[in-house]
Amino acid sequence: MGVRLPVVALARQILSRSASIASRAASTSSEVPRGFFAVYVGENQKRRFVVPVSYLNQPLFQDLLRKAEEEFGFNHPTGGLTIPCRVDTFIDVTSRLSSS
């Protein structure tokens, strides 16, 4: 078994590897403000959410990143970070994070 990267380093690696794909798609998507990043959420149809980078330090969000790692590794189908959970679950998790 290989060495597991800390979750923040894992997210950075996923985002940097998908940056070239995402930059090509930037002409069709809106810009992401500084201090935020885009994620794609959903089981079948993907919805795009822009979330603060501070979420990367939150255990609840790190659980979602681990789930993404298990399902996709570094090969995200949208070119960005894809989180394989239901949209309503993601909204529930992020609303908890924003209220804390």
Backbone hydrogen bonds in HBPLUS format (Angstrom, degrees):
<---DONOR---> <-ACCEPTOR-->    atom                        ^
c    i                          cat <-CA-CA->   ^        H-A-AA   ^      H-
h    n   atom  resd res      DA  || num        DHA   H-A  angle D-A-AA Bond
n    s   type  num  typ     dist DA aas  dist angle  dist       angle   num
A0010-LEU N   A0006-PRO O   2.87 MM   4  6.13 154.0  1.94 154.4 163.2     1
A0011-ALA N   A0007-VAL O   2.87 MM   4  6.14 160.5  1.91 152.8 156.9     2
A0012-ARG N   A0008-VAL O   2.97 MM   4  6.22 159.6  2.01 148.8 154.6     3
A0013-GLN N   A0009-ALA O   2.92 MM   4  6.12 153.9  1.99 145.4 152.5     4
A0014-ILE N   A0010-LEU O   2.94 MM   4  6.22 160.0  1.98 153.6 158.6     5
A0015-LEU N   A0011-ALA O   2.88 MM   4  6.07 167.4  1.90 152.5 156.2     6
A0016-SER N   A0012-ARG O   2.82 MM   4  5.96 157.5  1.87 148.0 154.4     7
A0017-ARG N   A0013-GLN O   2.99 MM   4  6.06 159.0  2.04 146.1 151.7     8
A0018-SER N   A0014-ILE O   3.07 MM   4  6.22 143.9  2.20 143.3 152.8     9
A0019-ALA N   A0016-SER O   3.25 MM   3  4.97 154.5  2.32  94.4 102.0    10
A0022-ALA N   A0018-SER O   2.84 MM   4  6.01 163.1  1.87 155.0 160.8    11
A0023-SER N   A0019-ALA O   2.75 MM   4  5.84 151.6  1.83 147.7 154.8    12
A0024-ARG N   A0020-SER O   3.30 MM   4  6.47 146.7  2.42 135.9 143.2    13
A0025-ALA N   A0021-ILE O   3.17 MM   4  6.48 140.7  2.33 140.2 151.1    14
A0025-ALA N   A0022-ALA O   3.06 MM   3  4.96 122.7  2.41  91.8 106.8    15
A0026-ALA N   A0022-ALA O   2.93 MM   4  6.01 110.7  2.42 138.3 155.9    16
A0026-ALA N   A0023-SER O   3.32 MM   3  4.94 151.2  2.41  90.4  98.7    17
A0028-THR N   A0025-ALA O   2.94 MM   3  5.62 152.7  2.01 118.8 126.6    18
A0029-SER N   A0026-ALA O   3.25 MM   3  5.02 145.3  2.38  93.8 103.7    19
A0036-PHE N   A0033-PRO O   3.16 MM   3  5.71 137.0  2.36 143.2 141.3    20
A0053-VAL N   A0035-GLY O   2.95 MM  18  5.68 165.1  1.98 135.6 136.1    21
A0037-PHE N   A0051-VAL O   2.84 MM  14  5.58 149.3  1.93 154.8 164.4    22
A0051-VAL N   A0037-PHE O   2.88 MM  14  5.58 162.2  1.92 163.3 158.7    23
A0039-VAL N   A0049-PHE O   2.81 MM  10  5.37 156.4  1.87 156.9 164.5    24
A0049-PHE N   A0039-VAL O   2.84 MM  10  5.37 162.6  1.87 159.8 165.2    25
A0040-TYR N   A0081-LEU O   2.79 MM  41  6.14 158.0  1.83 155.3 161.4    26
A0083-ILE N   A0040-TYR O   2.71 MM  43  6.06 162.9  1.74 166.4 172.2    27
A0041-VAL N   A0047-ARG O   2.80 MM   6  5.24 163.1  1.83 149.5 153.8    28
A0047-ARG N   A0041-VAL O   2.75 MM   6  5.24 161.1  1.79 147.7 152.6    29
A0055-TYR N   A0052-PRO O   3.09 MM   3  5.89 165.6  2.11 120.4 124.4    30
A0056-LEU N   A0053-VAL O   2.96 MM   3  5.65 158.9  2.00 119.9 125.7    31
A0057-ASN N   A0054-SER O   3.23 MM   3  5.87 162.2  2.26 115.4 119.9    32
A0058-GLN N   A0055-TYR O   2.99 MM   3  5.20 162.5  2.02 112.3 118.0    33
A0062-GLN N   A0058-GLN O   2.91 MM   4  6.15 154.1  1.98 154.8 163.4    34
A0063-ASP N   A0059-PRO O   3.00 MM   4  6.26 142.8  2.14 145.7 153.9    35
A0064-LEU N   A0061-PHE O   3.04 MM   3  5.11 117.8  2.44  95.8 110.8    36
A0065-LEU N   A0061-PHE O   3.01 MM   4  6.42 149.5  2.11 146.5 155.5    37
A0066-ARG N   A0062-GLN O   2.94 MM   4  6.22 151.0  2.03 146.3 153.6    38
A0067-LYS N   A0063-ASP O   3.08 MM   4  6.36 152.5  2.16 143.7 150.9    39
A0068-ALA N   A0064-LEU O   3.00 MM   4  6.32 150.9  2.09 143.9 151.9    40
A0069-GLU N   A0065-LEU O   2.87 MM   4  6.16 153.4  1.94 146.6 154.2    41
A0070-GLU N   A0066-ARG O   2.92 MM   4  6.19 159.2  1.96 150.0 154.8    42
A0071-GLU N   A0067-LYS O   3.06 MM   4  6.27 155.0  2.13 146.1 152.4    43
A0072-PHE N   A0068-ALA O   2.82 MM   4  5.76 170.0  1.83 155.5 159.1    44
A0073-GLY N   A0069-GLU O   2.85 MM   4  4.43 137.7  2.03 115.2 127.0    45
A0075-ASN N   A0072-PHE O   3.07 MM   3  5.51 157.9  2.12 139.4 137.7    46
A0079-GLY N   A0076-HIS O   3.12 MM   3  5.52 158.7  2.17 115.2 121.8    47
A0085-CYS N   A0083-ILE O   2.99 MM   2  5.93 129.6  2.25 110.1  95.1    48
A0089-THR N   A0086-ARG O   3.13 MM   3  5.23 123.5  2.46  97.9 112.0    49
A0090-PHE N   A0086-ARG O   3.05 MM   4  6.40 158.5  2.10 152.9 158.8    50
A0091-ILE N   A0087-VAL O   2.91 MM   4  6.18 162.2  1.94 155.6 160.3    51
A0092-ASP N   A0088-ASP O   3.02 MM   4  6.12 151.8  2.10 137.2 144.8    52
A0093-VAL N   A0089-THR O   2.95 MM   4  6.24 161.5  1.98 152.3 156.6    53
A0094-THR N   A0090-PHE O   2.90 MM   4  6.14 171.6  1.91 158.2 160.2    54
A0095-SER N   A0091-ILE O   2.89 MM   4  5.94 147.6  2.00 142.0 151.1    55
A0096-ARG N   A0092-ASP O   3.08 MM   4  6.30 148.4  2.19 143.5 151.5    56
A0097-LEU N   A0093-VAL O   3.06 MM   4  6.37 152.4  2.13 146.1 154.0    57
A0098-SER N   A0094-THR O   2.91 MM   4  6.09 155.3  1.97 146.2 152.4    58
A0099-SER N   A0095-SER O   3.14 MM   4  6.17 136.1  2.34 135.9 145.7    59
A0100-SER N   A0097-LEU O   3.37 MM   3  5.39 150.6  2.46  96.8 105.1    60
